[in-house]
Amino acid sequence: MVTALQDVNLEIKQGEFCAFVGPSGCGKSTLLNLIAGLDVPTSGDIVIDGRSTRALGSYEWTTLRRETIGIVFQAFHLVHGLTAEENIALPLMLRGEQGREMTTRVDELLERVGMRQRRHHRPAELSGGEQQRVAIARALAHRPRLLLADEPTGNVDSHQGADILSLIRELTLSGGQTVLLVTHSSQAAQAADYTWFMRDGRLVSRTERPTEMVAS
């Protein structure tokens, strides 16, 4: 049996932006998957918004993700048959929203991620950076309190990656979301308020964001 995480004990407060950095196989993505309910821990507990998840079934996890959690993946995971605006609207439609309120929310997000002019384009017609912008908008469409970002710059170039991280920080700061970012890049982690370095499934050390960067 492989132990992916060991003695991981931490509290992340509302509105904080936390990054997890470390080499491949250190447990970063496993940690994020556990918090998202995509994997199940063999021991311990994960408490989200004051609620223990230990006894949650698959339906309850689905509801929790629909209401509380937004996820941005490295591989975008957009629905290829849908346009940019339809992809963004999808989580709202799954919640039963429709009509003018939903349209207004999608328009607002398209504007904020700089994709208003590309709203009718499908994923195959968008660059990697554009697809990730749509994915971020989709993850934030239902106003989640927690945003999980797993290597969100892994499939874009360095310039686009910097723009993506800046966008995530800007949007989540204005929305008050808590953000957990998994990345192999210490440079990407500089977008966070603080960074945990991981090795062999353990939290090794924590580094704070420089004061001048926080002020900016």
Summary of the structure (lengths in Angstrom):
residues: 216
radius of gyration: 17.1
end to end distance: 45.6
largest distance: 51.8
contacts: 633
relative contact order: 0.21
helix: 42%
strand: 17%
